[in-house]
Amino acid sequence: MTTLTATANRTTFLRLALAADAVITGGNGLIYLTAASPVGDLLGPDAGLLRGIGVFLLVYGAAVGLLASRPNINRAATQVVIGLNIAWTLGSVAAVVTGLVEFTTIGAIWAIAQALVVGAFAELQIMGLRKAAR
C-alpha cells in the first residue's frame, strides 16, 4: 500500500476534506439511527431502512475519521473513500429518479442535496490527493 508521506502542508487540504466528510457523515448517521421514526416521517423512507443507513454511516464516518487522523494518509484507502462517495452520490440520485425509495418531496430534495454534498467531498478529496502527490 502506498501512503502519502508528503509534508504536512501538502496533506493538510486532504486531511481537512476527509475530516469534514467524517464529521458530516457521522452526524447524519447519528441522526438517522437515533431519530429514525420522525426523520422517516419527514423524508419518506422506512425507519428500519434509516436505522440501517445510520449504522453504516456511523461506521463509515469513524473509518474516514481514522484515515484523516493518521500521520501518513493511505492513498489507496483514500481512493476507496472517494469511490464510495461517488457511489453514494450516484445511488442517491438513482433512488430519487427511479422511485426505488419512496421519498416525500422534502425527502427527495434532501437526498439530492445530500448527494451534492457527498459528491463535493469526493471532488475535494481528489483535489487533496493531487496536492499531496506534488
C-alpha angles and dihedrals in degrees: 000000000000120000127195106242096170120134117286089254092062095046098042094089092049092045091052093047091051093044093050089049090051094050096046093043093047091047092052090047092052092050093047091048100044100034101032097136099052092038089050090051090052100041103028108238120118116267091239091056091048092051090052091048089047093056091047092049093048092052092042092047091050091050092049090047090052090050091051092050097053117109089231115035112223109235096205092050090049090052089053090052090050091049092049091048091052090047091050090050094050093041092052092052091046091050090055097041096045096040090234087142118040103234128181114231089264089047093053091049090047092049092051092044090049090049090054091051093048090047089051090052089053091051092047090049091050089051090048092053090051093049091048092051095055 
